[in-house]
Amino acid sequence: MSGICGGYWLTGKPKTGLVKDMTKLISYRGPDDTGFYFDDRVVLGIARLAIIDLRKNLYPLHNETKSIHLILDGEIYNFNELKESLVKLGHNFYTSTDGEVILHLYEERGASLLKELNGNFSFALWDSNNNRLLLAIDRFGIKPLYYCVGPDKLLFASEIKALLEDESLSNSPNDALIYDFLVTGVHDHTDETFFAGINKLMPGEYVVIERGELKKNKYWKLEAVDSELKNAKSTIHRFFDLFEDSVRLRVTGEVKPGALLSGGLDSSSVVGMLNKFMSPITFSSCRSDPYLDERKYIEAVTKKLCLKSNYVFPKSSELWGELESLIWHQDEPIRGASTWDHFSVMKLAHKNGINVLFDGTGGDELLCGYTSYFPQFLFELIKGFNMVKFIKEFIFGFDLVSLAIKERLFGKQNPKEFLSKDFISKFDGREGQILLDLFPASLQAKSYYAVTKYSLVFLLKETGRNSSAFGIEARLPFLDHRLVEYVFSLPISYKMRDGWSKWLLRKSMRDILPESVLNRRRKVGFGTPEARWTRELSNEIESLFSSTKFKSRPYWDAERVLLNFKRFCKGKRMQPDFFWRVLSLEIWLRVFFS
């Protein structure tokens, strides 16, 4: 993981000082080294986290003739096999880095090189022979890249805040995206950001800037396939092999490995598979509340695998003290306290000297692990007149149905009731397509949108920003594109069966994980006592909601928000998620504007 940034000047002399300031601002992403390249049109900057080839002054990388230069955030996991084939074609390598294969692949294949990379990456490649700048990110957007286009230049960076170093940039909130966020809770479904005029590359995209023209292209798209039932034994075996190989590829570099372990099936599976190659130190967030405390599952895994565990016990008082810093690192508002919970685990790993951390992100979206997916599954059985299977699944999964109903109906508010009428009138109806995507007609579509547009995209941003705040590289084995493509080629019955979600993963890991984890029904993960924390912080939040600044915002009816927050704190059954969206948006406005 590193921080990259730079600019392509259409007119005038490039401002090397600006790019150096941008690089310095995000240097926590890459604490080991910095490097720059500049000519009469382009400036590239990188703050590097050294994982492979620890020598200094290697980046920006260049080809043999020094006509092509590269800066890279992330890792290319299949670089050894790519390097071997490139050497056979006559290419010479002067480093042991994974990034150098990108340069030589570009010489061979141009932008189509992206289809051959297996990794999590964003990069900028400057081809001085053709005055061409290529910007690209990985298939899932694990490593972000933001950009803004002005009359005289294009700037890009790993984080939005670096772009704000340009004083000529007109910095204002993007009210349309703010509306989406307040009404639906989502905000990563588009290439827009919360900052007007600043955009991002979407998963599987690349941008080419050549002769002053910007062209955006898609090099990968996940296909959701409704396939025929396959042989269960061979399917389980194939899934296991792909998952194992995904973990194997990610065990690279000169690192001190760690792993997040929530006690859920996804993180436990990653830890269990990782233990076949190296013994990771695990890091977990725990609670004193028995309903949310996962230690019995965490300890079952670490005991079976003989691993060392580390715990952190976040408190609401700590949350309030770090909220402004957290939102500064995230660059945009957060959806709830769970973002800070994850931030706290990353801080714990950093204190223990960890620079690479394995994570189970993506398993729920890929294998339909969320409780809300089960009622959708039952609905499809009814729609298909498969009543025998419906009755069987309903009986086996009755507890999941109950949980889903509780999550859906308990204390839900209509966010529009709290927004100002003028604000609603400007954007009313924008949420229609989002809601259609969030509640589609099929479970396959629900999983597809979760992976490509909504849930996963948000979680990746949260994971990436929290890990980068502490100079940690997050590795996500569930998001090897080969594994994802294979799972989406399978029928839903491999995800939901006999009242179980993630059926395929449970079967695949039966010889590695303890029964208590394989057979657990209720998922908590790094679940936070959000309602309790919100009430514990009632004085601080009420003070913020009563402030002149808060009341002056054009987005909400401040008096109504405050009144209902007081009702919530006195015990009214309401979910606190909307209050957290409003709270984080207000703090974001203060951090980045006024």
FENSULGI-V313864 format. One record per residue. N is the residue number from 0. RES is the residue in three letters. PHI is phi in whole degrees, -180 to 180 (999 if undefined). PSI is psi in whole degrees, -180 to 180 (999 if undefined). Layout:
# FENSULGI-V313864
n | res | phi | psi
N | RES | PHI | PSI
N | RES | PHI | PSI
This chain:
# FENSULGI-V313864
n | res | phi | psi
0 | MET | 999 | 139
1 | SER | -149 | 175
2 | GLY | -112 | 125
3 | ILE | -121 | 153
4 | CYS | -165 | 169
5 | GLY | 167 | -170
6 | GLY | -157 | 155
7 | TYR | -121 | 114
8 | TRP | -94 | 123
9 | LEU | -79 | -36
10 | THR | -139 | 157
11 | GLY | 77 | 179
12 | LYS | -87 | 133
13 | PRO | -58 | 144
14 | LYS | -98 | 93
15 | THR | -65 | -34
16 | GLY | -62 | -38
17 | LEU | -62 | -48
18 | VAL | -67 | -34
19 | LYS | -65 | -39
20 | ASP | -67 | -41
21 | MET | -61 | -45
22 | THR | -64 | -42
23 | LYS | -62 | -38
24 | LEU | -63 | -34
25 | ILE | -108 | 26
26 | SER | -68 | -19
27 | TYR | -64 | -22
28 | ARG | -68 | -30
29 | GLY | -139 | 84
30 | PRO | -80 | -3
31 | ASP | -91 | -27
32 | ASP | -169 | 159
33 | THR | -131 | 156
34 | GLY | -157 | 154
35 | PHE | -141 | 151
36 | TYR | -134 | 140
37 | PHE | -151 | 148
38 | ASP | -139 | -155
39 | ASP | -82 | 4
40 | ARG | -135 | -32
41 | VAL | -127 | 145
42 | VAL | -129 | 131
43 | LEU | -120 | 139
44 | GLY | -136 | 146
45 | ILE | -145 | 136
46 | ALA | -109 | 114
47 | ARG | -103 | 135
48 | LEU | -96 | 115
49 | ALA | -86 | 117
50 | ILE | -116 | -44
51 | ILE | -119 | 128
52 | ASP | 61 | 92
53 | LEU | -83 | 2
54 | ARG | -62 | 150
55 | LYS | -89 | 167
56 | ASN | 61 | 34
57 | LEU | -92 | -35
58 | TYR | -101 | 148
59 | PRO | -63 | 142
60 | LEU | -77 | 159
61 | HIS | -144 | 162
62 | ASN | -82 | -175
63 | GLU | -61 | -37
64 | THR | -93 | 0
65 | LYS | 58 | 31
66 | SER | -98 | -12
67 | ILE | -129 | 131
68 | HIS | -127 | 152
69 | LEU | -141 | 139
70 | ILE | -123 | 142
71 | LEU | -136 | 134
72 | ASP | -111 | 123
73 | GLY | 112 | -159
74 | GLU | -143 | 148
75 | ILE | -107 | 109
76 | TYR | -77 | -25
77 | ASN | -101 | 29
78 | PHE | -68 | -29
79 | ASN | -65 | -45
80 | GLU | -70 | -35
81 | LEU | -66 | -42
82 | LYS | -62 | -42
83 | GLU | -59 | -44
84 | SER | -70 | -34
85 | LEU | -72 | -37
86 | VAL | -61 | -40
87 | LYS | -63 | -27
88 | LEU | -85 | -2
89 | GLY | 103 | 7
90 | HIS | -81 | 142
91 | ASN | -105 | 137
92 | PHE | -113 | 135
93 | TYR | -111 | -2
94 | THR | -132 | 173
95 | SER | -103 | 12
96 | THR | -70 | 156
97 | ASP | -75 | -28
98 | GLY | -68 | -24
99 | GLU | -65 | -25
100 | VAL | -65 | -28
101 | ILE | -64 | -43
102 | LEU | -58 | -49
103 | HIS | -76 | -33
104 | LEU | -64 | -38
105 | TYR | -62 | -41
106 | GLU | -62 | -31
107 | GLU | -86 | -40
108 | ARG | -129 | -2
109 | GLY | 66 | -148
110 | ALA | -65 | -20
111 | SER | -67 | -9
112 | LEU | -56 | -28
113 | LEU | -60 | -31
114 | LYS | -68 | -18
115 | GLU | -96 | -8
116 | LEU | -88 | 135
117 | ASN | -117 | 107
118 | GLY | 178 | -176
119 | ASN | -117 | 117
120 | PHE | -157 | 155
121 | SER | -138 | 145
122 | PHE | -151 | 161
123 | ALA | -125 | 128
124 | LEU | -124 | 125
125 | TRP | -107 | 118
126 | ASP | -103 | 98
127 | SER | -72 | -21
128 | ASN | -63 | -37
129 | ASN | -113 | 8
130 | ASN | 49 | 50
131 | ARG | -124 | 130
132 | LEU | -111 | 126
133 | LEU | -112 | 123
134 | LEU | -115 | 134
135 | ALA | -151 | 154
136 | ILE | -133 | 168
137 | ASP | -71 | 176
138 | ARG | -64 | -28
139 | PHE | -110 | -1
140 | GLY | 73 | 31
141 | ILE | -63 | -41
142 | LYS | -107 | 111
143 | PRO | -79 | 162
144 | LEU | -149 | 123
145 | TYR | -109 | 154
146 | TYR | -152 | 158
147 | CYS | -140 | 144
148 | VAL | -114 | 124
149 | GLY | -116 | -179
150 | PRO | -67 | -24
151 | ASP | -118 | -8
152 | LYS | -164 | 165
153 | LEU | -119 | 129
154 | LEU | -112 | 148
155 | PHE | -141 | 157
156 | ALA | -167 | 159
157 | SER | -69 | -25
158 | GLU | -135 | 149
159 | ILE | -61 | -41
160 | LYS | -58 | -29
161 | ALA | -67 | -37
162 | LEU | -66 | -29
163 | LEU | -71 | -8
164 | GLU | -67 | -21
165 | ASP | -77 | 109
166 | GLU | -67 | -19
167 | SER | -82 | -9
168 | LEU | -73 | 131
169 | SER | -80 | 108
170 | ASN | -101 | 113
171 | SER | -149 | 155
172 | PRO | -68 | 149
173 | ASN | -93 | 96
174 | ASP | -64 | -31
175 | ALA | -65 | -43
176 | LEU | -72 | -33
177 | ILE | -61 | -40
178 | TYR | -61 | -48
179 | ASP | -56 | -45
180 | PHE | -65 | -47
181 | LEU | -67 | -36
182 | VAL | -83 | -39
183 | THR | -115 | -19
184 | GLY | 88 | -2
185 | VAL | -108 | 155
186 | HIS | -157 | 4
187 | ASP | -110 | 21
188 | HIS | -88 | -1
189 | THR | -140 | 167
190 | ASP | -81 | -2
191 | GLU | -78 | 158
192 | THR | -121 | -180
193 | PHE | -71 | -8
194 | PHE | -105 | 119
195 | ALA | -59 | 131
196 | GLY | 89 | -5
197 | ILE | -110 | 124
198 | ASN | -118 | 173
199 | LYS | -136 | 155
200 | LEU | -73 | 136
201 | MET | -88 | 162
202 | PRO | -50 | 134
203 | GLY | 72 | 22
204 | GLU | -111 | 158
205 | TYR | -144 | 157
206 | VAL | -124 | 137
207 | VAL | -117 | 127
208 | ILE | -113 | 116
209 | GLU | -146 | 131
210 | ARG | 52 | 39
211 | GLY | 80 | 0
212 | GLU | -106 | 140
213 | LEU | -108 | 126
214 | LYS | -126 | 127
215 | LYS | -102 | 137
216 | ASN | -136 | 158
217 | LYS | -112 | 125
218 | TYR | -107 | -8
219 | TRP | -152 | 138
220 | LYS | -141 | 129
221 | LEU | -72 | 130
222 | GLU | -100 | 125
223 | ALA | -90 | 113
224 | VAL | -113 | 130
225 | ASP | -91 | 104
226 | SER | -110 | 170
227 | GLU | -78 | 158
228 | LEU | -60 | 134
229 | LYS | -112 | 170
230 | ASN | -65 | 123
231 | ALA | -63 | -44
232 | LYS | -62 | -47
233 | SER | -69 | -32
234 | THR | -67 | -45
235 | ILE | -60 | -43
236 | HIS | -63 | -44
237 | ARG | -66 | -43
238 | PHE | -61 | -46
239 | PHE | -59 | -45
240 | ASP | -62 | -42
241 | LEU | -67 | -41
242 | PHE | -65 | -44
243 | GLU | -61 | -43
244 | ASP | -69 | -33
245 | SER | -62 | -44
246 | VAL | -66 | -44
247 | ARG | -57 | -46
248 | LEU | -61 | -30
249 | ARG | -87 | -3
250 | VAL | -89 | 76
251 | THR | -134 | 161
252 | GLY | 89 | 170
253 | GLU | -93 | 89
254 | VAL | -133 | 161
255 | LYS | -105 | 104
256 | PRO | -79 | 145
257 | GLY | -138 | 172
258 | ALA | -150 | 138
259 | LEU | -75 | 133
260 | LEU | -134 | 106
261 | SER | -90 | -17
262 | GLY | 99 | -9
263 | GLY | -81 | 173
264 | LEU | -67 | -38
265 | ASP | -66 | -56
266 | SER | -65 | -36
267 | SER | -65 | -38
268 | SER | -66 | -42
269 | VAL | -63 | -46
270 | VAL | -63 | -43
271 | GLY | -63 | -42
272 | MET | -73 | -39
273 | LEU | -62 | -34
274 | ASN | -65 | -16
275 | LYS | -71 | -22
276 | PHE | -111 | -34
277 | MET | -159 | 159
278 | SER | -96 | 104
279 | PRO | -82 | 155
280 | ILE | -87 | 132
281 | THR | -101 | 151
282 | PHE | -132 | 132
283 | SER | -141 | 148
284 | SER | -102 | 130
285 | CYS | -127 | 167
286 | ARG | -130 | 156
287 | SER | -84 | -20
288 | ASP | -73 | 116
289 | PRO | -58 | -31
290 | TYR | -67 | -29
291 | LEU | -108 | -10
292 | ASP | -78 | 127
293 | GLU | -106 | 11
294 | ARG | -62 | -32
295 | LYS | -65 | -32
296 | TYR | -79 | -40
297 | ILE | -60 | -46
298 | GLU | -70 | -29
299 | ALA | -64 | -39
300 | VAL | -71 | -51
301 | THR | -65 | -33
302 | LYS | -69 | -45
303 | LYS | -64 | -37
304 | LEU | -97 | 0
305 | CYS | 58 | 53
306 | LEU | -114 | 156
307 | LYS | -88 | 136
308 | SER | -119 | 153
309 | ASN | -134 | 137
310 | TYR | -120 | 148
311 | VAL | -128 | 144
312 | PHE | -122 | 84
313 | PRO | -63 | 145
314 | LYS | -123 | 153
315 | SER | -62 | -34
316 | SER | -64 | -35
317 | GLU | -70 | -37
318 | LEU | -59 | -48
319 | TRP | -63 | -36
320 | GLY | -70 | -23
321 | GLU | -110 | 1
322 | LEU | -62 | -42
323 | GLU | -66 | -43
324 | SER | -64 | -41
325 | LEU | -60 | -47
326 | ILE | -69 | -32
327 | TRP | -62 | -43
328 | HIS | -68 | -36
329 | GLN | -75 | -22
330 | ASP | 74 | -21
331 | GLU | -139 | 166
332 | PRO | -60 | 156
333 | ILE | -107 | 163
334 | ARG | -91 | -17
335 | GLY | 179 | -178
336 | ALA | -70 | -17
337 | SER | -62 | -28
338 | THR | -62 | -42
339 | TRP | -70 | -34
340 | ASP | -58 | -46
341 | HIS | -65 | -39
342 | PHE | -58 | -40
343 | SER | -66 | -37
344 | VAL | -68 | -39
345 | MET | -63 | -39
346 | LYS | -64 | -41
347 | LEU | -62 | -44
348 | ALA | -63 | -41
349 | HIS | -61 | -42
350 | LYS | -63 | -25
351 | ASN | -94 | 11
352 | GLY | 78 | 19
353 | ILE | -82 | 134
354 | ASN | -120 | -4
355 | VAL | -136 | 129
356 | LEU | -133 | 123
357 | PHE | -82 | 146
358 | ASP | -144 | 145
359 | GLY | -92 | 14
360 | THR | -55 | 136
361 | GLY | 108 | -21
362 | GLY | -64 | -41
363 | ASP | -65 | -43
364 | GLU | -69 | -38
365 | LEU | -73 | -37
366 | LEU | -117 | 21
367 | CYS | 57 | 53
368 | GLY | -88 | -13
369 | TYR | -76 | 146
370 | THR | -58 | -36
371 | SER | -65 | -16
372 | TYR | -74 | -27
373 | PHE | -68 | -45
374 | PRO | -59 | -35
375 | GLN | -62 | -41
376 | PHE | -61 | -46
377 | LEU | -65 | -40
378 | PHE | -60 | -40
379 | GLU | -67 | -33
380 | LEU | -66 | -41
381 | ILE | -65 | -45
382 | LYS | -60 | -32
383 | GLY | -89 | 8
384 | PHE | 58 | 31
385 | ASN | -98 | 70
386 | MET | -72 | -33
387 | VAL | -63 | -46
388 | LYS | -69 | -36
389 | PHE | -59 | -48
390 | ILE | -62 | -43
391 | LYS | -62 | -48
392 | GLU | -68 | -38
393 | PHE | -63 | -43
394 | ILE | -66 | -48
395 | PHE | -66 | -30
396 | GLY | -112 | 26
397 | PHE | -59 | -38
398 | ASP | -65 | -33
399 | LEU | -69 | -38
400 | VAL | -62 | -44
401 | SER | -63 | -44
402 | LEU | -63 | -41
403 | ALA | -64 | -42
404 | ILE | -64 | -42
405 | LYS | -63 | -44
406 | GLU | -64 | -36
407 | ARG | -78 | -36
408 | LEU | -106 | -22
409 | PHE | -70 | 111
410 | GLY | 64 | 25
411 | LYS | -75 | 138
412 | GLN | -113 | 158
413 | ASN | -91 | 109
414 | PRO | -57 | -30
415 | LYS | -62 | -24
416 | GLU | -65 | -20
417 | PHE | -104 | -4
418 | LEU | -93 | 157
419 | SER | -72 | 147
420 | LYS | -65 | -37
421 | ASP | -65 | -41
422 | PHE | -66 | -44
423 | ILE | -61 | -42
424 | SER | -62 | -27
425 | LYS | -74 | -33
426 | PHE | -129 | 8
427 | ASP | -55 | 130
428 | GLY | 102 | -16
429 | ARG | -59 | -29
430 | GLU | -76 | -8
431 | GLY | -56 | -51
432 | GLN | -67 | -36
433 | ILE | -62 | -46
434 | LEU | -66 | -35
435 | LEU | -64 | -40
436 | ASP | -70 | -38
437 | LEU | -72 | -26
438 | PHE | -128 | 67
439 | PRO | -78 | 178
440 | ALA | -79 | -18
441 | SER | -133 | 153
442 | LEU | -68 | -35
443 | GLN | -60 | -42
444 | ALA | -67 | -38
445 | LYS | -62 | -45
446 | SER | -66 | -40
447 | TYR | -61 | -48
448 | TYR | -67 | -34
449 | ALA | -63 | -38
450 | VAL | -77 | -41
451 | THR | -97 | -17
452 | LYS | -139 | -31
453 | TYR | -122 | -91
454 | SER | -55 | -54
455 | LEU | -64 | -41
456 | VAL | -60 | -41
457 | PHE | -67 | -45
458 | LEU | -64 | -36
459 | LEU | -66 | -39
460 | LYS | -64 | -45
461 | GLU | -60 | -48
462 | THR | -62 | -45
463 | GLY | -64 | -44
464 | ARG | -70 | -40
465 | ASN | -66 | -39
466 | SER | -72 | -41
467 | SER | -66 | -28
468 | ALA | -59 | -24
469 | PHE | -119 | 19
470 | GLY | 63 | 39
471 | ILE | -114 | 136
472 | GLU | -91 | 119
473 | ALA | -90 | 130
474 | ARG | -115 | 132
475 | LEU | -125 | 87
476 | PRO | -62 | -27
477 | PHE | -67 | -15
478 | LEU | -107 | 32
479 | ASP | -74 | 126
480 | HIS | -62 | -27
481 | ARG | -66 | -41
482 | LEU | -68 | -44
483 | VAL | -63 | -45
484 | GLU | -63 | -38
485 | TYR | -66 | -46
486 | VAL | -61 | -38
487 | PHE | -77 | -5
488 | SER | -91 | -3
489 | LEU | -99 | 154
490 | PRO | -66 | 157
491 | ILE | -59 | -26
492 | SER | -61 | -17
493 | TYR | -84 | -10
494 | LYS | -102 | -42
495 | MET | -119 | 123
496 | ARG | -162 | 136
497 | ASP | 56 | 36
498 | GLY | 80 | 10
499 | TRP | -115 | 137
500 | SER | -87 | 166
501 | LYS | 52 | 38
502 | TRP | -55 | -43
503 | LEU | -63 | -43
504 | LEU | -67 | -42
505 | ARG | -60 | -45
506 | LYS | -67 | -38
507 | SER | -68 | -33
508 | MET | -101 | 14
509 | ARG | -65 | -25
510 | ASP | -93 | 0
511 | ILE | -115 | -41
512 | LEU | -100 | 155
513 | PRO | -68 | 152
514 | GLU | -59 | -36
515 | SER | -62 | -30
516 | VAL | -85 | -42
517 | LEU | -62 | -34
518 | ASN | -108 | 15
519 | ARG | -76 | 145
520 | ARG | -97 | -38
521 | ARG | -103 | 130
522 | LYS | -98 | 131
523 | VAL | -117 | -46
524 | GLY | 63 | -143
525 | PHE | -85 | 61
526 | GLY | -73 | 138
527 | THR | -111 | 145
528 | PRO | -78 | 66
529 | GLU | -62 | -42
530 | ALA | -64 | -44
531 | ARG | -65 | -46
532 | TRP | -59 | -41
533 | THR | -62 | -42
534 | ARG | -70 | -36
535 | GLU | -65 | -28
536 | LEU | -99 | 19
537 | SER | -59 | -39
538 | ASN | -64 | -46
539 | GLU | -66 | -44
540 | ILE | -69 | -41
541 | GLU | -62 | -39
542 | SER | -62 | -42
543 | LEU | -66 | -43
544 | PHE | -68 | -18
545 | SER | -94 | -5
546 | SER | -72 | 157
547 | THR | -63 | -41
548 | LYS | -61 | -46
549 | PHE | -61 | -42
550 | LYS | -70 | -21
551 | SER | -86 | -9
552 | ARG | -68 | 145
553 | PRO | -85 | 3
554 | TYR | -93 | -32
555 | TRP | -134 | 165
556 | ASP | -89 | 96
557 | ALA | -59 | -39
558 | GLU | -65 | -39
559 | ARG | -69 | -40
560 | VAL | -60 | -48
561 | LEU | -64 | -44
562 | LEU | -60 | -46
563 | ASN | -73 | -30
564 | PHE | -65 | -41
565 | LYS | -62 | -39
566 | ARG | -63 | -41
567 | PHE | -61 | -44
568 | CYS | -67 | -24
569 | LYS | -86 | 0
570 | GLY | 115 | 0
571 | LYS | -64 | 138
572 | ARG | -71 | 103
573 | MET | -147 | 144
574 | GLN | -82 | 140
575 | PRO | -85 | 4
576 | ASP | -63 | -40
577 | PHE | -66 | -41
578 | PHE | -60 | -37
579 | TRP | -70 | -35
580 | ARG | -64 | -44
581 | VAL | -64 | -45
582 | LEU | -60 | -49
583 | SER | -69 | -34
584 | LEU | -65 | -42
585 | GLU | -63 | -43
586 | ILE | -67 | -40
587 | TRP | -59 | -44
588 | LEU | -61 | -39
589 | ARG | -72 | -36
590 | VAL | -70 | -43
591 | PHE | -105 | -11
592 | PHE | -129 | -79
593 | SER | -164 | 999
